[in-house]
Amino acid sequence: MLLSAPCLFAQQTVNISGKITIKGAILQDAFIELRAGNALNYTISGKTGEYKFTGIPVPDTASLTLKVAYVGYKNLYREIKSPDKTLVADFDFQDTDAKSLKEVVVTGQKKEQVSAYKSTYKINSKDFIRNTKANTVLKTVPDLSVQNNKVIVGGTTPARVFINGIESGQEELKTINADDIDRVEVIANPSASYDADFTGAVVNIILKERKESFIKGTLEGTGGVRNEYWSLLPSLSFKWDWLIIKSYYSYLHNRQHIDYRLDRQMDDGLYYNQHSLRSVAGNQQSSGTKIDATLSKRSRLNISSELSGYNFGGIANGIYKDTATPDTAQFSNNSREKRNSWYIAAVYSYDLQKSRKFYIKGKYFRYTNTDLYSLANESGKEETGNVSSKTREITGEMDYEVSETKLLNKPSTFYTGVKYVQRRFSFSNTDFYINQHLVNTFAEANVDWTPKFSTMAGLAFENTRNVNTTLSQHYNFWLPTLNLLYHFGNRLDARLAYSRKIIRPSANNLNNAIVYLNPGLAFKGNENLMPQARDYYSLTVSKGYPKLNIAFRLSHESVDHAIIETYNVSDGLVINTMENAGKQQSTGVVASVRTKLFKLITANSTSGISYNTFGNQSPDALVKSNEGWTFRQGCYLGASVLKEKVALSLSGFYNAPVYSLNSRMITYPSFSLDAETNIFKDKLMVRLSYQDIFAWGTVSKENSRYNYFNQAIVFRNNTSNLLLTLSFNFGKNFNDRFNEANIQNDDIILKQ
């Protein structure tokens, strides 16, 4: 027995190393367990995905067992018999290793949270098939709808979309997967921190945080059977330790065939009739890059840039007759419209201490609006022009944020800042220009007074100076924002909101040059335009159930000295110009419902009606007042079928009649049907879309009637199409998170 004892306890030491990956991509923080006999040893993978065990004692008769664990994936095992002194054992997780688990919802945790300032909705990625994008997710959020690729809050208010506080375009939403989204915040009445001049709503998508390094991208292409429609959308994202870079490029080409009819009757027997056909083709492009760098434990730098625009041109051929030309005459107009915008912005943030942060922000922005035309008729009369309006803008801002504090011993948050903006408006056709200097200071406080009652109050003061060789204007505005919320219990809430904002005219609105649209209609700006003031009031009552969200909103909007399109006449030509002579009001109610039908279909709907009034005090205006009711409807129905492998959805909207001072426009419902699935182990997404089903949205009718002025325009543009989209996803599944809030200057109207 003594001779055999050394044999029983003989052992050796081994060194084991390897690399942990997911589909070939480096995986950090994976948990590795090594069992050697009865002894257990542990480690985790590092930034390069590598791990190492050194000098592990192993009995001669024992085998080794390695276990690798990572959240969301099944454990990987490997048994090693008769181990050598030095071993290499690599592990690679695949999609088939992923656990099929429902998203965990902690008992007592609401999937919707409502505060005085915003409503927050938790996103469950299991409600969507793999590779569903953020633009589809937004269609399912209560009180939201998507109309013509624009996000609408409450059925009436256009929204700007942000991703972790950075403004993002619609194309960027197509690069974000649903399983990367943590929650969506909806701010119906934003404060001065989103710019004191911003009159829309805010939708902020908050992404999940990931720690692993990654590189991934998407190659997407779409083709249509009509209108020469095709598009490309490549995107690429990269994260390594402290650095995140994301970039995308979007290109869309299509052709439109526009049928235009105009019939006008005026006093003294004046009349004008026209029929034209225009074939217009062109492209829309956009590209964006975001860089997020963690400089230290306390500081971060974010840089973002976006370039976007479109270029469409074509020839309109038609016939017309009027009082001066009683016999039918032919005309043509070779025209082109160009819009280009570009910005680059930087945000530096520094954590002063817990819950206190300081920001320094800078931004450069430029925008160019160009209209080229060559209008000629058979008598030889010709009008040509190259009208370009430019905006150049430099902004600097400093902000201070306190995310946790006490106000009168009540839990609260506080945000304040000061911003300086320098703009220059210039025009290609004239020496006229405006230099604008703007100083804006703002502050806001959110306070939870009781468990049932909370408030958000904000105030901005803005000083503006406009100067050129002959002009010197100074004006000040006090701009308050107030949101009050009361919880009645059982998820029944009431929110009262008020805000006062201003909007300034754009360079295009200030350009006096005439742009001829056809022989009987032209457009021109007005260099004397002043800012408009807008007051907004709303009362919202919402009720939540386990499978149902209902909300009712009563709102009133009033605009003094409104910048309104106005019809004037000069030498028999009707000119659509801009004036500050108007007042407009709108009062309405909207109901929104989100529910689950038959435990299968997600239904999200907003319906509303409003009464709109417009008035004009200008003595030269052909139309001095207009009013009427508008009905609005947006809906979405979506379901996952065939063992949740195929997603089907039907979405649509209807807004009519649409009123302005000049006219009453009638449009028709527009619906789209989508079906998508994933193939080749979810690497390739395939989507089939039927846009504008049955071409219901082809026709719009615009009528103007006031005293002796009667005008009817019928506009036909068939954009109905059958589209096929292929989207190839490569790299590992990851998240790109940007955390700094970019500067927003939304006080001027940019022509869309």
C-alpha positions in Angstrom: 0.0 0.0 0.0 2.8 2.4 0.8 4.3 1.7 -2.7 1.1 2.6 -4.4 0.3 5.7 -2.5 2.5 8.0 -4.6 0.7 6.7 -7.7 -2.7 7.5 -6.2 -1.8 11.2 -5.6 0.5 11.8 -8.6 -0.6 15.0 -10.4 0.6 17.5 -13.0 0.0 21.2 -13.6 -1.5 22.5 -16.9 -1.9 25.8 -18.6 -5.1 26.4 -20.6 -5.9 29.4 -22.8 -8.3 30.3 -25.6 -10.5 32.8 -27.2 -14.3 33.4 -26.9 -16.3 34.7 -29.8 -19.9 35.0 -31.1 -20.0 34.1 -34.8 -16.4 35.0 -35.1 -16.6 38.4 -33.3 -14.7 39.0 -30.1 -16.8 38.4 -26.9 -15.7 40.2 -23.7 -16.9 39.3 -20.2 -17.9 35.7 -21.0 -17.7 33.5 -17.8 -15.4 30.5 -18.0 -15.5 27.6 -15.4 -12.7 25.0 -15.3 -13.4 21.8 -13.3 -10.3 19.7 -12.6 -11.3 16.7 -10.5 -13.2 18.2 -7.6 -11.6 21.6 -7.9 -13.2 24.6 -9.6 -11.5 27.5 -11.2 -13.0 30.6 -12.7 -12.1 33.5 -15.1 -13.7 35.8 -17.6 -12.7 36.7 -21.2 -10.9 40.0 -21.6 -11.3 42.9 -24.2 -9.8 40.7 -26.9 -12.0 37.7 -26.0 -9.1 35.8 -24.6 -8.9 33.9 -21.3 -6.1 31.9 -19.5 -5.7 29.4 -16.6 -2.1 29.0 -15.4 -0.6 26.3 -13.2 -3.8 24.4 -12.6 -3.1 21.1 -10.7 -4.7 18.1 -12.3 -4.6 14.5 -11.0 -3.2 12.0 -13.6 -6.4 10.1 -13.7 -8.7 13.1 -13.9 -10.2 14.8 -17.0 -10.9 18.5 -17.4 -14.3 20.1 -18.1 -14.6 23.6 -19.5 -17.9 25.5 -19.3 -18.5 28.9 -21.0 -21.5 31.0 -20.1 -22.8 34.3 -21.5 -26.2 36.0 -20.9 -28.8 35.1 -23.5 -27.0 32.0 -24.8 -26.9 28.3 -23.8 -23.8 27.2 -22.0 -21.0 25.6 -24.0 -19.1 22.6 -22.6 -15.9 20.8 -23.6 -14.4 17.7 -21.9 -10.6 17.1 -22.2 -9.2 13.7 -21.3 -5.5 13.1 -20.7 -4.7 16.8 -20.9 -1.3 18.0 -22.1 0.6 20.5 -20.1 -0.3 23.3 -22.5 -3.8 23.4 -24.1 -5.6 25.8 -26.4 -9.5 25.7 -26.3 -11.5 28.2 -28.3 -15.2 28.6 -28.1 -17.6 30.3 -30.6 -21.3 31.0 -29.9 -23.7 30.7 -32.8 -27.3 31.8 -33.3 -28.4 28.2 -32.6 -26.9 28.6 -29.1 -29.2 31.5 -28.2 -31.8 30.8 -25.6 -35.4 31.1 -26.7 -36.5 33.2 -23.7 -39.3 35.8 -23.4 -38.2 39.2 -22.2 -38.3 39.3 -18.5 -40.8 41.8 -16.9 -40.2 42.3 -13.2 -43.4 42.0 -11.1 -44.7 45.4 -10.3 -42.6 47.2 -13.0 -44.8 49.1 -15.5 -44.1 48.8 -19.2 -45.4 52.4 -19.4 -44.3 55.2 -17.2 -45.9 58.7 -17.2 -44.5 61.9 -15.8 -45.4 65.5 -16.1 -42.8 65.9 -18.9 -42.9 62.7 -20.9 -44.4 59.2 -21.4 -42.0 56.2 -21.5 -42.8 52.9 -23.1 -40.8 49.8 -22.6 -40.1 47.9 -25.8 -40.3 44.1 -25.8 -38.2 42.8 -28.7 -40.0 39.5 -28.6 -43.1 41.3 -30.0 -41.2 41.5 -33.3 -39.4 39.1 -35.6 -35.6 39.2 -35.9 -34.1 42.2 -37.8 -37.2 44.4 -37.4 -36.1 48.0 -37.5 -36.8 51.0 -35.4 -39.1 52.7 -37.9 -41.5 49.8 -37.6 -41.2 49.8 -33.8 -42.4 53.4 -33.6 -45.6 52.5 -35.4 -46.6 50.3 -32.4 -46.0 52.9 -29.7 -49.2 54.4 -28.1 -50.1 57.9 -29.4 -47.7 57.7 -32.4 -48.3 57.2 -36.1 -46.1 57.4 -39.1 -47.4 59.3 -42.2 -45.3 59.7 -45.3 -42.2 58.6 -43.4 -42.8 61.3 -40.7 -43.5 60.5 -37.1 -46.7 62.2 -35.7 -47.6 62.5 -32.0 -51.3 62.7 -31.0 -52.4 62.6 -34.6 -51.5 66.3 -35.3 -48.0 67.2 -34.1 -45.0 66.4 -36.2 -42.1 65.0 -34.2 -38.4 65.1 -34.4 -36.8 61.7 -33.7 -33.8 61.4 -31.4 -31.6 58.4 -30.6 -30.2 58.7 -27.0 -30.6 62.5 -27.3 -29.0 62.9 -30.8 -31.4 63.9 -33.6 -31.7 61.3 -36.2 -33.3 61.0 -39.7 -35.8 58.4 -40.9 -33.0 56.6 -42.8 -31.0 56.0 -39.7 -34.0 54.4 -38.0 -33.7 51.7 -40.7 -30.3 50.7 -39.3 -31.4 50.0 -35.7 -32.8 46.6 -34.7 -35.8 46.3 -32.4 -33.8 44.1 -30.0 -31.4 47.0 -29.5 -34.1 49.3 -28.2 -34.8 49.5 -24.5 -37.6 52.1 -24.4 -39.2 55.0 -26.3 -39.8 58.4 -24.7 -42.6 60.7 -26.0 -42.5 64.4 -25.1 -45.7 66.0 -26.5 -44.9 69.5 -25.2 -41.0 69.9 -25.0 -39.3 72.5 -23.0 -36.7 75.1 -23.8 -33.9 72.5 -23.4 -34.9 71.3 -26.9 -34.6 74.9 -28.1 -37.1 77.6 -27.2 -38.3 77.9 -30.8 -39.1 74.2 -31.4 -42.9 73.8 -31.8 -43.1 70.1 -32.5 -43.0 67.0 -30.3 -40.0 64.9 -29.4 -39.6 61.1 -29.7 -36.4 59.8 -28.0 -35.3 56.2 -28.6 -33.2 54.9 -25.7 -31.0 52.0 -26.7 -29.8 49.1 -24.5 -26.2 49.3 -23.2 -23.8 46.7 -24.3 -20.2 46.3 -23.1 -18.7 44.1 -25.8 -16.7 45.4 -28.7 -18.2 44.8 -32.2 -18.3 45.5 -35.9 -21.5 45.0 -37.8 -23.4 46.5 -40.7 -26.3 46.2 -43.1 -26.5 46.2 -46.9 -30.0 47.1 -48.0 -31.4 47.5 -51.5 -35.0 48.2 -52.7 -36.5 47.9 -56.2 -40.0 48.9 -57.4 -42.0 47.8 -60.4 -43.1 51.4 -61.2 -41.6 54.9 -61.5 -38.0 53.8 -61.9 -37.9 53.4 -58.1 -34.8 51.9 -56.5 -32.7 52.7 -53.4 -29.5 51.7 -51.5 -28.8 51.9 -47.8 -25.5 50.6 -46.5 -24.5 51.2 -42.9 -21.6 50.2 -40.7 -21.0 50.4 -36.9 -17.9 49.8 -34.9 -17.0 49.8 -31.2 -13.7 49.2 -29.6 -13.3 49.8 -25.9 -13.9 53.6 -25.4 -14.8 54.4 -29.0 -18.0 54.0 -31.1 -18.3 55.0 -34.7 -21.5 54.6 -36.8 -22.1 55.7 -40.4 -24.7 55.2 -43.1 -25.5 56.4 -46.6 -28.9 56.4 -48.3 -29.7 56.9 -52.0 -33.1 56.9 -53.6 -34.0 57.4 -57.2 -37.5 57.6 -58.7 -39.6 59.3 -61.4 -43.0 60.9 -61.0 -45.7 61.7 -63.6 -47.7 64.7 -62.6 -51.1 65.7 -64.1 -52.0 69.3 -63.2 -55.2 71.2 -63.9 -56.1 74.7 -62.8 -59.3 76.7 -63.4 -59.6 80.2 -62.1 -62.4 82.8 -62.2 -61.9 86.4 -60.9 -63.9 89.6 -60.8 -64.3 91.7 -64.0 -64.5 88.5 -66.0 -60.9 87.6 -65.7 -60.2 83.9 -66.0 -57.3 81.4 -66.4 -57.4 77.7 -67.4 -54.5 75.3 -67.7 -53.7 71.6 -68.2 -50.1 70.3 -68.0 -48.2 67.0 -67.7 -44.8 66.9 -66.1 -42.4 64.0 -65.9 -39.9 64.7 -63.2 -37.0 62.4 -62.1 -34.2 62.7 -59.5 -32.7 61.5 -56.4 -32.7 61.9 -52.6 -29.5 61.4 -50.7 -28.5 61.4 -47.1 -25.4 60.3 -45.1 -24.5 60.5 -41.4 -21.7 59.7 -39.1 -21.6 59.7 -35.3 -18.5 59.3 -33.1 -18.8 58.7 -29.4 -15.5 58.7 -27.4 -15.3 58.1 -23.6 -12.2 60.2 -22.8 -12.2 59.3 -19.1 -14.4 58.1 -16.3 -15.9 61.6 -16.1 -15.7 63.0 -19.6 -17.1 62.2 -23.0 -16.9 63.7 -26.5 -19.6 63.2 -29.2 -19.2 64.3 -32.8 -22.0 64.0 -35.3 -22.5 65.1 -38.9 -25.2 64.7 -41.5 -25.6 65.6 -45.1 -28.9 65.4 -46.9 -30.8 66.8 -49.8 -32.6 66.1 -53.1 -32.3 67.1 -56.8 -35.4 66.7 -59.0 -36.0 68.1 -62.4 -38.2 67.7 -65.4 -40.2 69.4 -68.2 -43.8 70.4 -67.9 -45.7 70.6 -71.2 -49.2 72.0 -71.3 -51.9 74.3 -72.7 -53.6 77.4 -71.2 -55.9 80.2 -72.0 -56.8 83.4 -70.2 -58.5 86.7 -70.7 -55.5 88.1 -72.6 -55.0 84.8 -74.6 -58.6 83.6 -75.4 -57.3 81.0 -77.9 -55.5 77.9 -76.4 -51.8 78.4 -76.3 -49.0 76.0 -75.5 -46.2 76.4 -72.9 -43.4 74.5 -71.4 -41.4 74.8 -68.2 -38.0 73.1 -67.8 -37.5 73.4 -64.0 -35.3 71.8 -61.3 -35.5 71.9 -57.5 -32.5 71.4 -55.3 -32.3 71.3 -51.5 -29.1 70.6 -49.6 -28.3 70.8 -45.9 -25.2 69.8 -43.9 -24.2 70.1 -40.2 -21.4 69.1 -38.0 -21.8 69.2 -34.2 -19.7 68.4 -31.1 -20.7 67.9 -27.5 -18.3 67.6 -24.6 -19.7 66.5 -21.3 -18.0 66.4 -17.9 -19.4 64.8 -14.7 -18.8 67.4 -12.0 -20.0 65.0 -9.3 -22.7 62.4 -8.8 -25.9 63.6 -10.6 -24.3 66.8 -11.9 -23.1 67.3 -15.4 -21.7 70.2 -17.5 -21.9 70.4 -21.3 -20.1 72.4 -23.9 -21.7 72.3 -27.4 -20.9 73.7 -30.8 -22.5 73.4 -34.2 -22.0 74.6 -37.8 -25.0 74.3 -40.2 -25.7 75.3 -43.7 -28.7 75.1 -45.9 -29.3 75.9 -49.6 -32.6 76.1 -51.5 -32.3 76.4 -55.3 -35.0 76.7 -57.9 -34.2 76.8 -61.6 -36.8 77.4 -64.3 -37.2 78.2 -68.0 -40.8 79.0 -68.8 -41.7 79.7 -72.4 -45.0 79.9 -74.5 -45.6 79.6 -78.2 -45.7 83.4 -78.7 -42.0 83.5 -77.8 -42.3 85.0 -74.3 -39.8 83.5 -71.9 -39.0 83.7 -68.2 -35.9 82.2 -66.8 -34.3 82.2 -63.4 -31.8 80.7 -61.0 -33.1 81.6 -57.5 -31.0 80.4 -54.6 -31.5 81.1 -50.9 -28.8 80.3 -48.3 -28.6 79.9 -44.6 -25.3 79.7 -42.7 -25.3 79.2 -38.9 -22.7 78.9 -36.1 -23.8 78.0 -32.6 -22.2 77.8 -29.2 -23.9 76.5 -26.0 -23.1 75.7 -22.4 -25.5 73.7 -20.2 -25.7 72.5 -16.6 -27.8 69.5 -15.5 -28.7 68.2 -12.1 -30.4 64.8 -12.5 -31.1 64.3 -8.7 -31.8 67.1 -6.2 -34.3 68.5 -3.8 -36.6 71.6 -4.3 -38.5 72.5 -1.2 -37.5 69.0 0.0 -39.2 67.4 -2.9 -37.4 65.1 -5.5 -36.6 67.1 -8.6 -34.3 67.6 -11.6 -32.9 70.8 -13.0 -31.5 71.9 -16.4 -30.3 75.3 -17.5 -28.1 76.7 -20.3 -27.2 79.7 -22.5 -26.8 79.6 -26.2 -25.5 82.0 -28.9 -26.4 81.7 -32.6 -25.1 83.7 -35.5 -26.9 83.3 -38.8 -26.5 84.8 -42.2 -29.3 84.7 -44.8 -28.1 85.5 -48.4 -29.5 85.2 -51.9 -28.0 84.6 -55.3 -30.2 87.0 -57.2 -29.7 90.1 -55.0 -27.3 91.8 -52.8 -29.8 91.8 -49.9 -28.7 89.8 -46.8 -29.5 89.6 -43.1 -27.1 88.9 -40.3 -28.9 87.5 -37.3 -27.6 87.4 -33.7 -29.5 85.4 -31.1 -28.9 84.9 -27.4 -31.1 82.4 -25.6 -31.1 81.5 -21.9 -33.3 78.8 -20.5 -34.0 76.8 -17.4 -36.4 74.0 -16.5 -37.3 72.1 -13.3 -39.2 68.8 -12.9 -40.6 68.3 -9.4 -42.5 65.4 -7.8 -44.6 67.2 -5.2 -46.5 64.1 -4.1 -46.8 60.5 -5.4 -49.8 61.7 -7.4 -48.8 65.2 -8.5 -45.8 66.4 -10.5 -44.9 69.4 -12.5 -42.4 70.5 -15.2 -41.9 74.3 -15.6 -39.5 75.9 -18.1 -38.7 79.5 -19.1 -36.6 80.9 -21.9 -35.6 84.5 -22.6 -34.5 85.3 -26.1 -32.9 88.4 -27.6 -32.6 88.7 -31.3 -30.9 91.3 -33.4 -31.2 91.5 -37.3 -28.8 93.8 -39.1 -27.6 94.7 -42.6 -26.6 97.9 -44.4 -30.0 99.5 -43.9 -31.7 97.3 -41.2 -31.4 97.2 -37.5 -34.1 95.2 -35.6 -34.1 94.2 -32.0 -36.8 92.2 -30.2 -37.2 90.1 -27.1 -39.4 87.2 -26.2 -40.3 85.5 -22.9 -41.2 81.9 -23.6 -42.7 79.8 -20.8 -43.5 76.0 -20.9 -45.6 74.3 -18.3 -46.7 70.6 -17.8 -48.9 69.4 -14.9 -49.6 65.8 -14.2 -52.0 64.2 -11.7 -52.2 60.4 -11.1 -55.8 59.4 -10.1 -54.7 55.8 -9.5 -55.3 52.6 -11.5 -53.2 54.1 -14.3 -55.6 56.9 -14.9 -53.7 60.2 -15.5 -54.5 63.8 -16.5 -51.9 66.1 -18.0 -52.3 69.9 -18.6 -49.8 71.6 -20.9 -49.0 75.1 -22.1 -46.1 76.5 -24.2 -45.3 79.7 -26.0 -42.8 79.4 -28.9 -41.7 81.5 -31.9 -40.7 80.6 -35.4 -38.6 82.7 -37.7 -38.9 82.9 -41.5 -36.3 81.0 -43.5 -34.0 82.4 -46.2 -36.4 81.0 -48.8 -39.3 82.9 -47.2 -37.3 86.1 -47.2 -36.3 85.9 -50.9 -38.1 88.5 -53.0 -37.3 86.8 -56.3 -40.2 85.4 -58.3 -40.2 81.7 -59.2 -42.6 80.9 -62.1 -44.5 77.7 -61.6 -46.6 78.1 -64.8 -48.0 81.0 -66.9 -50.7 81.7 -64.4 -49.0 81.2 -61.0 -45.7 82.1 -59.3 -44.1 82.1 -55.9 -42.1 84.8 -54.1 -40.9 85.5 -50.6 -41.0 88.7 -48.5 -37.9 90.3 -47.0 -39.9 92.2 -44.4 -41.2 89.1 -42.6 -41.0 89.1 -38.8 -41.1 86.2 -36.3 -44.4 84.6 -35.4 -45.6 83.8 -31.8 -47.4 80.6 -31.1 -49.4 79.6 -28.0 -50.4 76.0 -27.4 -52.7 74.5 -24.7 -53.7 70.9 -24.2 -55.5 68.6 -21.7 -54.8 64.9 -22.0 -56.5 62.1 -20.1 -55.1 58.6 -20.4 -56.0 55.2 -19.0 -53.9 52.1 -19.1 -55.0 48.4 -18.9 -52.9 45.3 -19.1 -53.5 45.0 -22.9 -55.0 48.4 -23.7 -53.9 52.1 -23.7 -56.5 54.8 -24.3 -55.9 58.6 -24.4 -58.0 61.6 -25.2 -56.4 65.0 -25.9 -58.2 68.4 -26.2 -55.9 71.1 -27.7 -55.9 74.7 -28.9 -53.3 76.4 -30.9 -53.1 80.1 -31.7 -50.6 82.0 -33.9 -50.4 85.8 -34.0 -48.8 87.6 -36.9 -48.6 84.2 -38.7 -46.3 83.8 -41.7 -49.0 82.8 -44.1 -49.0 82.1 -47.8 -51.2 84.8 -49.5 -52.5 85.2 -53.0 -51.8 88.6 -54.6 -52.3 89.6 -58.2 -49.8 91.6 -60.4 -50.4 92.2 -64.1 -52.8 89.3 -64.3 -50.4 86.9 -62.7 -51.4 85.4 -59.3 -48.4 85.3 -57.0 -48.3 83.1 -53.9 -46.3 85.2 -51.5 -45.6 85.3 -47.7 -47.0 87.9 -45.3 -47.2 88.5 -41.5 -50.7 89.7 -41.9 -52.4 86.5 -40.7 -53.9 85.0 -37.6 -54.6 81.3 -37.4 -56.3 79.1 -34.7 -57.0 75.4 -34.4 -59.1 73.6 -31.8 -59.5 69.9 -31.8 -59.8 66.6 -30.0 -57.8 63.4 -30.6 -58.4 59.8 -29.3 -55.6 57.2 -29.4 -56.0 53.5 -28.8 -53.4 50.8 -28.6 -54.4 47.2 -27.9 -54.0 43.5 -28.8 -56.7 41.9 -30.9 -57.3 38.2 -30.6 -53.9 37.9 -28.7 -52.2 38.2 -32.1 -52.7 41.5 -33.8 -51.1 44.7 -32.5 -53.5 47.6 -33.2 -52.5 51.2 -32.8 -54.8 54.0 -33.9 -55.2 57.8 -33.6 -58.4 59.6 -34.7 -59.3 63.2 -34.3 -61.2 66.2 -35.6 -60.3 69.9 -35.4 -61.8 73.3 -36.4 -59.4 75.6 -38.2 -59.7 79.4 -38.8 -57.4 81.7 -40.8 -57.6 85.4 -41.3 -55.6 88.0 -43.3 -55.5 91.7 -42.7 -53.6 92.5 -45.9 -55.5 94.9 -48.2 -54.0 93.2 -51.3 -54.9 89.6 -50.5 -57.3 87.9 -52.8 -58.4 85.5 -50.0 -58.9 87.2 -46.6 -60.4 84.3 -44.5 -61.0 80.6 -44.5 -62.2 78.1 -42.0 -63.5 74.5 -41.7 -63.3 71.1 -40.0 -60.4 68.6 -40.6 -60.7 64.9 -39.8 -57.5 62.9 -39.1 -56.9 59.2 -38.9 -53.7 57.1 -38.5 -53.7 53.3 -38.0 -51.4 50.4 -37.8 -52.2 46.6 -37.6 -49.3 44.1 -37.2 -48.9 40.4 -36.5 -46.3 37.7 -36.5 -47.5 34.5 -38.1 -46.2 31.1 -39.2 -44.5 30.4 -35.8 -43.5 34.0 -35.6 -41.3 33.8 -38.7 -43.3 36.2 -40.9 -44.4 39.7 -40.0 -47.5 41.2 -41.7 -48.6 44.8 -41.2 -51.2 47.2 -42.6 -50.7 51.0 -42.0 -52.4 54.0 -43.3 -53.5 57.6 -42.8 -56.1 60.1 -43.8 -56.1 63.9 -43.2 -58.8 65.8 -45.0 -59.9 68.4 -45.7 -56.6 70.3 -45.0 -57.1 74.1 -44.6 -54.8 77.0 -45.2 -55.7 80.7 -45.7 -55.7 80.2 -49.5 -57.5 76.9 -49.9 -59.3 73.8 -48.8 -57.5 70.7 -49.9 -59.1 67.3 -50.2 -57.0 64.2 -50.2 -57.9 60.5 -50.0 -56.8 57.7 -47.7 -53.4 56.1 -48.3 -52.7 52.5 -47.1 -49.6 50.3 -47.3 -49.2 46.5 -46.8 -45.9 44.9 -45.8 -44.7 41.3 -45.3 -41.2 40.4 -44.2 -39.2 37.4 -43.0 -35.7 36.3 -42.5 -33.8 33.5 -44.3 -30.3 32.1 -44.3 -30.1 31.9 -40.5 -31.5 35.4 -40.2 -28.7 36.9 -42.2 -31.0 38.1 -45.0 -34.2 40.0 -44.4 -36.8 40.0 -47.3 -39.6 42.5 -47.4 -42.5 42.9 -49.9 -44.4 46.2 -49.7 -47.4 47.4 -51.5 -47.4 51.2 -51.2 -50.6 53.2 -51.6 -52.9 50.3 -52.1 -55.2 50.7 -55.1 -53.6 54.1 -55.7 -56.2 55.8 -53.5 -53.8 58.6 -52.6 -53.2 59.6 -56.2 -55.6 62.6 -56.4 -55.7 65.8 -54.4 -58.1 68.7 -55.0 -57.5 72.2 -53.9 -60.3 74.8 -53.9 -60.1 78.5 -53.2 -63.3 80.6 -52.8 -63.6 84.1 -51.5 -65.9 86.8 -52.8 -65.1 87.0 -56.6 -62.0 84.8 -56.5 -62.6 81.1 -57.4 -59.9 78.7 -58.1 -59.8 74.9 -58.5 -56.6 72.8 -58.8 -56.7 69.0 -59.4 -53.3 67.3 -58.9 -52.7 63.7 -59.9 -49.5 61.8 -59.0 -49.7 58.0 -58.8 -47.0 56.8 -56.4 -48.5 53.4 -55.8 -45.8 50.8 -56.1 -44.8 47.2 -55.4 -41.4 47.1 -53.7 -39.0 44.3 -52.9 -36.4 45.0 -50.2 -33.4 42.7 -49.4 -31.3 43.5 -46.4 -28.1 41.6 -45.6 -26.9 41.8 -42.0 -23.3 41.0 -41.2 -21.1 41.1 -38.0 -22.2 40.3 -34.5 -25.4 41.4 -32.9 -24.6 44.6 -31.0 -25.8 48.0 -29.9 -24.4 51.4 -30.7 -25.2 53.9 -27.9 -24.7 57.7 -28.2 -25.4 59.6 -25.0 -25.0 63.3 -25.6 -27.8 65.7 -26.5 -26.9 67.7 -29.7 -27.8 71.3 -30.3 -31.2 71.9 -31.8 -31.9 75.2 -33.6 -35.4 74.6 -35.0 -36.7 78.2 -35.0 -36.6 78.7 -38.8 -38.7 77.0 -41.4 -36.8 74.9 -43.9 -38.5 74.1 -47.2 -39.1 70.3 -47.4 
